[in-house]
């Protein structure tokens, strides 16, 4: 049973937490390219993968619960507590900083396209700017911190100090 939970935990981490960490990087490229629809779609995906990542934590708890007592691992182990804390912070950053920033960027890009469209018909004079679109910096900062925290979780899981 231990092997089953460990396998499920690792496979879920690769296929759920991986996209949770990587998709915001793709969204930043789409924000720079001005692809509002793509950014909105990626915001939904990041939100979904972030929520699904709770399954990874549950499999981890299951693996810890059926672990051999001789190994000395418990929910009170320092590496387990630090992993849970780092994961919880990464989850919160994704849900409350990254996803809302991606949604804001998609809305800003959509509004910008409407302004550019009106400008082309001569009804508005919109100036161009080299500034980053709304939300870009928060997506970059939040996803970078979240990814760093997830790397810390992996290091703790492997090292088990």
PyMOL CGO cylinders between C-alpha atoms (Angstrom):
from pymol import cmd
from pymol.cgo import CYLINDER

trace = [
    CYLINDER, 0.00, 0.00, 0.00, 2.95, 2.28, 0.74, 0.3, 1, 1, 1, 1, 1, 1,
    CYLINDER, 2.95, 2.28, 0.74, 4.23, 1.86, -2.82, 0.3, 1, 1, 1, 1, 1, 1,
    CYLINDER, 4.23, 1.86, -2.82, 0.79, 2.60, -4.27, 0.3, 1, 1, 1, 1, 1, 1,
    CYLINDER, 0.79, 2.60, -4.27, 0.38, 5.87, -2.35, 0.3, 1, 1, 1, 1, 1, 1,
    CYLINDER, 0.38, 5.87, -2.35, 3.96, 6.95, -3.12, 0.3, 1, 1, 1, 1, 1, 1,
    CYLINDER, 3.96, 6.95, -3.12, 3.42, 6.24, -6.82, 0.3, 1, 1, 1, 1, 1, 1,
    CYLINDER, 3.42, 6.24, -6.82, 0.09, 8.09, -6.90, 0.3, 1, 1, 1, 1, 1, 1,
    CYLINDER, 0.09, 8.09, -6.90, 1.65, 11.01, -5.02, 0.3, 1, 1, 1, 1, 1, 1,
    CYLINDER, 1.65, 11.01, -5.02, 4.58, 11.32, -7.44, 0.3, 1, 1, 1, 1, 1, 1,
    CYLINDER, 4.58, 11.32, -7.44, 2.54, 10.81, -10.62, 0.3, 1, 1, 1, 1, 1, 1,
    CYLINDER, 2.54, 10.81, -10.62, -0.06, 13.35, -9.49, 0.3, 1, 1, 1, 1, 1, 1,
    CYLINDER, -0.06, 13.35, -9.49, 2.71, 15.79, -8.60, 0.3, 1, 1, 1, 1, 1, 1,
    CYLINDER, 2.71, 15.79, -8.60, 4.24, 15.52, -12.05, 0.3, 1, 1, 1, 1, 1, 1,
    CYLINDER, 4.24, 15.52, -12.05, 0.99, 15.81, -14.00, 0.3, 1, 1, 1, 1, 1, 1,
    CYLINDER, 0.99, 15.81, -14.00, -0.86, 18.29, -11.76, 0.3, 1, 1, 1, 1, 1, 1,
    CYLINDER, -0.86, 18.29, -11.76, 1.71, 20.42, -9.96, 0.3, 1, 1, 1, 1, 1, 1,
    CYLINDER, 1.71, 20.42, -9.96, 3.92, 20.62, -13.06, 0.3, 1, 1, 1, 1, 1, 1,
    CYLINDER, 3.92, 20.62, -13.06, 1.30, 22.48, -15.11, 0.3, 1, 1, 1, 1, 1, 1,
    CYLINDER, 1.30, 22.48, -15.11, 0.34, 24.53, -12.06, 0.3, 1, 1, 1, 1, 1, 1,
    CYLINDER, 0.34, 24.53, -12.06, 3.90, 25.88, -12.01, 0.3, 1, 1, 1, 1, 1, 1,
    CYLINDER, 3.90, 25.88, -12.01, 4.55, 26.15, -15.76, 0.3, 1, 1, 1, 1, 1, 1,
    CYLINDER, 4.55, 26.15, -15.76, 1.31, 27.52, -17.21, 0.3, 1, 1, 1, 1, 1, 1,
    CYLINDER, 1.31, 27.52, -17.21, 1.76, 31.02, -15.70, 0.3, 1, 1, 1, 1, 1, 1,
    CYLINDER, 1.76, 31.02, -15.70, 5.05, 31.27, -17.62, 0.3, 1, 1, 1, 1, 1, 1,
    CYLINDER, 5.05, 31.27, -17.62, 3.12, 30.51, -20.82, 0.3, 1, 1, 1, 1, 1, 1,
    CYLINDER, 3.12, 30.51, -20.82, 0.54, 33.12, -19.82, 0.3, 1, 1, 1, 1, 1, 1,
    CYLINDER, 0.54, 33.12, -19.82, 3.28, 35.75, -19.52, 0.3, 1, 1, 1, 1, 1, 1,
    CYLINDER, 3.28, 35.75, -19.52, 4.27, 35.05, -23.12, 0.3, 1, 1, 1, 1, 1, 1,
    CYLINDER, 4.27, 35.05, -23.12, 0.62, 35.36, -24.18, 0.3, 1, 1, 1, 1, 1, 1,
    CYLINDER, 0.62, 35.36, -24.18, 0.25, 38.62, -22.25, 0.3, 1, 1, 1, 1, 1, 1,
    CYLINDER, 0.25, 38.62, -22.25, 3.27, 40.06, -24.07, 0.3, 1, 1, 1, 1, 1, 1,
    CYLINDER, 3.27, 40.06, -24.07, 1.80, 38.88, -27.39, 0.3, 1, 1, 1, 1, 1, 1,
    CYLINDER, 1.80, 38.88, -27.39, -1.55, 40.50, -26.56, 0.3, 1, 1, 1, 1, 1, 1,
    CYLINDER, -1.55, 40.50, -26.56, -3.55, 37.25, -26.78, 0.3, 1, 1, 1, 1, 1, 1,
    CYLINDER, -3.55, 37.25, -26.78, -6.44, 37.99, -24.41, 0.3, 1, 1, 1, 1, 1, 1,
    CYLINDER, -6.44, 37.99, -24.41, -8.34, 34.77, -25.11, 0.3, 1, 1, 1, 1, 1, 1,
    CYLINDER, -8.34, 34.77, -25.11, -5.28, 32.63, -24.48, 0.3, 1, 1, 1, 1, 1, 1,
    CYLINDER, -5.28, 32.63, -24.48, -4.54, 34.44, -21.21, 0.3, 1, 1, 1, 1, 1, 1,
    CYLINDER, -4.54, 34.44, -21.21, -8.14, 33.97, -20.02, 0.3, 1, 1, 1, 1, 1, 1,
    CYLINDER, -8.14, 33.97, -20.02, -7.99, 30.28, -20.90, 0.3, 1, 1, 1, 1, 1, 1,
    CYLINDER, -7.99, 30.28, -20.90, -4.67, 29.87, -19.09, 0.3, 1, 1, 1, 1, 1, 1,
    CYLINDER, -4.67, 29.87, -19.09, -6.10, 31.63, -16.01, 0.3, 1, 1, 1, 1, 1, 1,
    CYLINDER, -6.10, 31.63, -16.01, -8.87, 29.01, -15.87, 0.3, 1, 1, 1, 1, 1, 1,
    CYLINDER, -8.87, 29.01, -15.87, -6.33, 26.21, -16.33, 0.3, 1, 1, 1, 1, 1, 1,
    CYLINDER, -6.33, 26.21, -16.33, -4.00, 27.52, -13.62, 0.3, 1, 1, 1, 1, 1, 1,
    CYLINDER, -4.00, 27.52, -13.62, -6.95, 27.87, -11.26, 0.3, 1, 1, 1, 1, 1, 1,
    CYLINDER, -6.95, 27.87, -11.26, -8.07, 24.29, -12.01, 0.3, 1, 1, 1, 1, 1, 1,
    CYLINDER, -8.07, 24.29, -12.01, -4.59, 22.75, -11.66, 0.3, 1, 1, 1, 1, 1, 1,
    CYLINDER, -4.59, 22.75, -11.66, -3.99, 24.69, -8.43, 0.3, 1, 1, 1, 1, 1, 1,
    CYLINDER, -3.99, 24.69, -8.43, -7.21, 23.33, -6.93, 0.3, 1, 1, 1, 1, 1, 1,
    CYLINDER, -7.21, 23.33, -6.93, -6.43, 19.82, -8.22, 0.3, 1, 1, 1, 1, 1, 1,
    CYLINDER, -6.43, 19.82, -8.22, -3.03, 19.99, -6.54, 0.3, 1, 1, 1, 1, 1, 1,
    CYLINDER, -3.03, 19.99, -6.54, -4.85, 19.36, -3.26, 0.3, 1, 1, 1, 1, 1, 1,
    CYLINDER, -4.85, 19.36, -3.26, -5.17, 15.76, -4.51, 0.3, 1, 1, 1, 1, 1, 1,
    CYLINDER, -5.17, 15.76, -4.51, -1.37, 15.56, -4.53, 0.3, 1, 1, 1, 1, 1, 1,
    CYLINDER, -1.37, 15.56, -4.53, -1.30, 16.63, -0.88, 0.3, 1, 1, 1, 1, 1, 1,
    CYLINDER, -1.30, 16.63, -0.88, -3.97, 14.05, -0.01, 0.3, 1, 1, 1, 1, 1, 1,
    CYLINDER, -3.97, 14.05, -0.01, -1.93, 11.28, -1.67, 0.3, 1, 1, 1, 1, 1, 1,
    CYLINDER, -1.93, 11.28, -1.67, 1.09, 12.52, 0.29, 0.3, 1, 1, 1, 1, 1, 1,
    CYLINDER, 1.09, 12.52, 0.29, -0.88, 12.29, 3.54, 0.3, 1, 1, 1, 1, 1, 1,
    CYLINDER, -0.88, 12.29, 3.54, -1.95, 8.79, 2.51, 0.3, 1, 1, 1, 1, 1, 1,
    CYLINDER, -1.95, 8.79, 2.51, 1.65, 7.79, 1.82, 0.3, 1, 1, 1, 1, 1, 1,
    CYLINDER, 1.65, 7.79, 1.82, 2.73, 9.18, 5.16, 0.3, 1, 1, 1, 1, 1, 1,
    CYLINDER, 2.73, 9.18, 5.16, -0.13, 7.42, 6.93, 0.3, 1, 1, 1, 1, 1, 1,
    CYLINDER, -0.13, 7.42, 6.93, 0.83, 3.98, 5.60, 0.3, 1, 1, 1, 1, 1, 1,
    CYLINDER, 0.83, 3.98, 5.60, 4.59, 4.50, 5.84, 0.3, 1, 1, 1, 1, 1, 1,
    CYLINDER, 4.59, 4.50, 5.84, 6.66, 1.96, 7.74, 0.3, 1, 1, 1, 1, 1, 1,
    CYLINDER, 6.66, 1.96, 7.74, 6.87, 3.13, 11.38, 0.3, 1, 1, 1, 1, 1, 1,
    CYLINDER, 6.87, 3.13, 11.38, 10.53, 2.10, 11.46, 0.3, 1, 1, 1, 1, 1, 1,
    CYLINDER, 10.53, 2.10, 11.46, 11.35, 4.91, 9.03, 0.3, 1, 1, 1, 1, 1, 1,
    CYLINDER, 11.35, 4.91, 9.03, 10.36, 7.41, 11.71, 0.3, 1, 1, 1, 1, 1, 1,
    CYLINDER, 10.36, 7.41, 11.71, 8.29, 9.67, 9.44, 0.3, 1, 1, 1, 1, 1, 1,
    CYLINDER, 8.29, 9.67, 9.44, 5.25, 11.35, 10.94, 0.3, 1, 1, 1, 1, 1, 1,
    CYLINDER, 5.25, 11.35, 10.94, 3.09, 14.40, 10.47, 0.3, 1, 1, 1, 1, 1, 1,
    CYLINDER, 3.09, 14.40, 10.47, 5.23, 16.06, 13.13, 0.3, 1, 1, 1, 1, 1, 1,
    CYLINDER, 5.23, 16.06, 13.13, 8.48, 15.61, 11.19, 0.3, 1, 1, 1, 1, 1, 1,
    CYLINDER, 8.48, 15.61, 11.19, 10.14, 18.93, 10.41, 0.3, 1, 1, 1, 1, 1, 1,
    CYLINDER, 10.14, 18.93, 10.41, 10.42, 18.25, 6.68, 0.3, 1, 1, 1, 1, 1, 1,
    CYLINDER, 10.42, 18.25, 6.68, 6.73, 17.32, 6.49, 0.3, 1, 1, 1, 1, 1, 1,
    CYLINDER, 6.73, 17.32, 6.49, 5.61, 20.46, 8.31, 0.3, 1, 1, 1, 1, 1, 1,
    CYLINDER, 5.61, 20.46, 8.31, 7.87, 22.69, 6.22, 0.3, 1, 1, 1, 1, 1, 1,
    CYLINDER, 7.87, 22.69, 6.22, 6.63, 21.01, 3.03, 0.3, 1, 1, 1, 1, 1, 1,
    CYLINDER, 6.63, 21.01, 3.03, 3.01, 21.54, 4.01, 0.3, 1, 1, 1, 1, 1, 1,
    CYLINDER, 3.01, 21.54, 4.01, 3.70, 25.18, 4.87, 0.3, 1, 1, 1, 1, 1, 1,
    CYLINDER, 3.70, 25.18, 4.87, 5.58, 25.87, 1.61, 0.3, 1, 1, 1, 1, 1, 1,
    CYLINDER, 5.58, 25.87, 1.61, 2.85, 24.14, -0.42, 0.3, 1, 1, 1, 1, 1, 1,
    CYLINDER, 2.85, 24.14, -0.42, 0.06, 26.04, 1.36, 0.3, 1, 1, 1, 1, 1, 1,
    CYLINDER, 0.06, 26.04, 1.36, 1.78, 29.37, 0.66, 0.3, 1, 1, 1, 1, 1, 1,
    CYLINDER, 1.78, 29.37, 0.66, 2.32, 28.42, -3.01, 0.3, 1, 1, 1, 1, 1, 1,
    CYLINDER, 2.32, 28.42, -3.01, -1.34, 27.40, -3.28, 0.3, 1, 1, 1, 1, 1, 1,
    CYLINDER, -1.34, 27.40, -3.28, -2.49, 30.71, -1.76, 0.3, 1, 1, 1, 1, 1, 1,
    CYLINDER, -2.49, 30.71, -1.76, -0.19, 32.76, -4.01, 0.3, 1, 1, 1, 1, 1, 1,
    CYLINDER, -0.19, 32.76, -4.01, -1.51, 31.02, -7.11, 0.3, 1, 1, 1, 1, 1, 1,
    CYLINDER, -1.51, 31.02, -7.11, -5.16, 31.36, -6.10, 0.3, 1, 1, 1, 1, 1, 1,
    CYLINDER, -5.16, 31.36, -6.10, -5.05, 34.90, -4.70, 0.3, 1, 1, 1, 1, 1, 1,
    CYLINDER, -5.05, 34.90, -4.70, -2.29, 36.61, -6.71, 0.3, 1, 1, 1, 1, 1, 1,
    CYLINDER, -2.29, 36.61, -6.71, -1.44, 34.79, -9.96, 0.3, 1, 1, 1, 1, 1, 1,
    CYLINDER, -1.44, 34.79, -9.96, -4.90, 33.76, -11.19, 0.3, 1, 1, 1, 1, 1, 1,
    CYLINDER, -4.90, 33.76, -11.19, -6.52, 37.16, -10.45, 0.3, 1, 1, 1, 1, 1, 1,
    CYLINDER, -6.52, 37.16, -10.45, -3.59, 38.93, -12.14, 0.3, 1, 1, 1, 1, 1, 1,
    CYLINDER, -3.59, 38.93, -12.14, -3.99, 36.72, -15.20, 0.3, 1, 1, 1, 1, 1, 1,
    CYLINDER, -3.99, 36.72, -15.20, -7.71, 37.49, -15.33, 0.3, 1, 1, 1, 1, 1, 1,
    CYLINDER, -7.71, 37.49, -15.33, -6.96, 41.21, -15.00, 0.3, 1, 1, 1, 1, 1, 1,
    CYLINDER, -6.96, 41.21, -15.00, -4.42, 40.98, -17.81, 0.3, 1, 1, 1, 1, 1, 1,
    CYLINDER, -4.42, 40.98, -17.81, -6.94, 39.21, -20.05, 0.3, 1, 1, 1, 1, 1, 1,
    CYLINDER, -6.94, 39.21, -20.05, -9.53, 41.91, -19.35, 0.3, 1, 1, 1, 1, 1, 1,
    CYLINDER, -9.53, 41.91, -19.35, -7.00, 44.68, -19.98, 0.3, 1, 1, 1, 1, 1, 1,
    CYLINDER, -7.00, 44.68, -19.98, -5.93, 43.07, -23.25, 0.3, 1, 1, 1, 1, 1, 1,
    CYLINDER, -5.93, 43.07, -23.25, -9.56, 42.72, -24.33, 0.3, 1, 1, 1, 1, 1, 1,
    CYLINDER, -9.56, 42.72, -24.33, -10.23, 46.36, -23.47, 0.3, 1, 1, 1, 1, 1, 1,
    CYLINDER, -10.23, 46.36, -23.47, -7.03, 47.39, -25.24, 0.3, 1, 1, 1, 1, 1, 1,
    CYLINDER, -7.03, 47.39, -25.24, -8.11, 45.54, -28.37, 0.3, 1, 1, 1, 1, 1, 1,
    CYLINDER, -8.11, 45.54, -28.37, -11.41, 47.41, -28.28, 0.3, 1, 1, 1, 1, 1, 1,
    CYLINDER, -11.41, 47.41, -28.28, -9.54, 50.72, -27.98, 0.3, 1, 1, 1, 1, 1, 1,
    CYLINDER, -9.54, 50.72, -27.98, -7.22, 49.79, -30.86, 0.3, 1, 1, 1, 1, 1, 1,
    CYLINDER, -7.22, 49.79, -30.86, -10.24, 48.76, -32.94, 0.3, 1, 1, 1, 1, 1, 1,
    CYLINDER, -10.24, 48.76, -32.94, -11.95, 52.08, -32.24, 0.3, 1, 1, 1, 1, 1, 1,
    CYLINDER, -11.95, 52.08, -32.24, -8.72, 53.88, -33.05, 0.3, 1, 1, 1, 1, 1, 1,
    CYLINDER, -8.72, 53.88, -33.05, -8.54, 52.18, -36.44, 0.3, 1, 1, 1, 1, 1, 1,
    CYLINDER, -8.54, 52.18, -36.44, -11.97, 53.53, -37.32, 0.3, 1, 1, 1, 1, 1, 1,
    CYLINDER, -11.97, 53.53, -37.32, -10.92, 57.03, -36.30, 0.3, 1, 1, 1, 1, 1, 1,
    CYLINDER, -10.92, 57.03, -36.30, -13.20, 57.34, -33.28, 0.3, 1, 1, 1, 1, 1, 1,
    CYLINDER, -13.20, 57.34, -33.28, -10.41, 57.42, -30.70, 0.3, 1, 1, 1, 1, 1, 1,
    CYLINDER, -10.41, 57.42, -30.70, -6.79, 58.42, -30.55, 0.3, 1, 1, 1, 1, 1, 1,
    CYLINDER, -6.79, 58.42, -30.55, -4.96, 55.81, -28.49, 0.3, 1, 1, 1, 1, 1, 1,
    CYLINDER, -4.96, 55.81, -28.49, -1.25, 56.22, -27.90, 0.3, 1, 1, 1, 1, 1, 1,
    CYLINDER, -1.25, 56.22, -27.90, 1.10, 53.27, -27.78, 0.3, 1, 1, 1, 1, 1, 1,
    CYLINDER, 1.10, 53.27, -27.78, 3.16, 52.42, -24.75, 0.3, 1, 1, 1, 1, 1, 1,
    CYLINDER, 3.16, 52.42, -24.75, 6.09, 50.12, -24.01, 0.3, 1, 1, 1, 1, 1, 1,
    CYLINDER, 6.09, 50.12, -24.01, 4.76, 49.47, -20.50, 0.3, 1, 1, 1, 1, 1, 1,
    CYLINDER, 4.76, 49.47, -20.50, 3.92, 45.92, -19.48, 0.3, 1, 1, 1, 1, 1, 1,
    CYLINDER, 3.92, 45.92, -19.48, 0.22, 45.08, -19.66, 0.3, 1, 1, 1, 1, 1, 1,
    CYLINDER, 0.22, 45.08, -19.66, -1.83, 45.17, -16.45, 0.3, 1, 1, 1, 1, 1, 1,
    CYLINDER, -1.83, 45.17, -16.45, -1.15, 42.19, -14.21, 0.3, 1, 1, 1, 1, 1, 1,
    CYLINDER, -1.15, 42.19, -14.21, 2.04, 41.07, -15.96, 0.3, 1, 1, 1, 1, 1, 1,
    CYLINDER, 2.04, 41.07, -15.96, 4.36, 41.91, -13.06, 0.3, 1, 1, 1, 1, 1, 1,
    CYLINDER, 4.36, 41.91, -13.06, 2.09, 40.22, -10.52, 0.3, 1, 1, 1, 1, 1, 1,
    CYLINDER, 2.09, 40.22, -10.52, 1.91, 37.07, -12.67, 0.3, 1, 1, 1, 1, 1, 1,
    CYLINDER, 1.91, 37.07, -12.67, 5.70, 37.06, -12.99, 0.3, 1, 1, 1, 1, 1, 1,
    CYLINDER, 5.70, 37.06, -12.99, 6.34, 37.72, -9.30, 0.3, 1, 1, 1, 1, 1, 1,
    CYLINDER, 6.34, 37.72, -9.30, 3.65, 35.39, -7.97, 0.3, 1, 1, 1, 1, 1, 1,
    CYLINDER, 3.65, 35.39, -7.97, 4.43, 32.49, -10.25, 0.3, 1, 1, 1, 1, 1, 1,
    CYLINDER, 4.43, 32.49, -10.25, 8.15, 32.85, -9.59, 0.3, 1, 1, 1, 1, 1, 1,
    CYLINDER, 8.15, 32.85, -9.59, 7.68, 32.75, -5.82, 0.3, 1, 1, 1, 1, 1, 1,
    CYLINDER, 7.68, 32.75, -5.82, 5.17, 29.91, -6.11, 0.3, 1, 1, 1, 1, 1, 1,
    CYLINDER, 5.17, 29.91, -6.11, 7.55, 27.88, -8.28, 0.3, 1, 1, 1, 1, 1, 1,
    CYLINDER, 7.55, 27.88, -8.28, 10.41, 28.50, -5.87, 0.3, 1, 1, 1, 1, 1, 1,
    CYLINDER, 10.41, 28.50, -5.87, 8.25, 27.27, -2.98, 0.3, 1, 1, 1, 1, 1, 1,
    CYLINDER, 8.25, 27.27, -2.98, 7.33, 24.15, -4.96, 0.3, 1, 1, 1, 1, 1, 1,
    CYLINDER, 7.33, 24.15, -4.96, 11.04, 23.48, -5.61, 0.3, 1, 1, 1, 1, 1, 1,
    CYLINDER, 11.04, 23.48, -5.61, 11.60, 23.77, -1.85, 0.3, 1, 1, 1, 1, 1, 1,
    CYLINDER, 11.60, 23.77, -1.85, 8.86, 21.18, -1.32, 0.3, 1, 1, 1, 1, 1, 1,
    CYLINDER, 8.86, 21.18, -1.32, 10.58, 18.79, -3.75, 0.3, 1, 1, 1, 1, 1, 1,
    CYLINDER, 10.58, 18.79, -3.75, 13.95, 19.30, -2.05, 0.3, 1, 1, 1, 1, 1, 1,
    CYLINDER, 13.95, 19.30, -2.05, 12.41, 18.61, 1.35, 0.3, 1, 1, 1, 1, 1, 1,
    CYLINDER, 12.41, 18.61, 1.35, 10.67, 15.48, 0.04, 0.3, 1, 1, 1, 1, 1, 1,
    CYLINDER, 10.67, 15.48, 0.04, 13.92, 14.11, -1.33, 0.3, 1, 1, 1, 1, 1, 1,
    CYLINDER, 13.92, 14.11, -1.33, 16.30, 15.27, 1.39, 0.3, 1, 1, 1, 1, 1, 1,
    CYLINDER, 16.30, 15.27, 1.39, 14.05, 14.66, 4.44, 0.3, 1, 1, 1, 1, 1, 1,
    CYLINDER, 14.05, 14.66, 4.44, 16.28, 16.56, 6.88, 0.3, 1, 1, 1, 1, 1, 1,
]
cmd.load_cgo(trace, "trace")
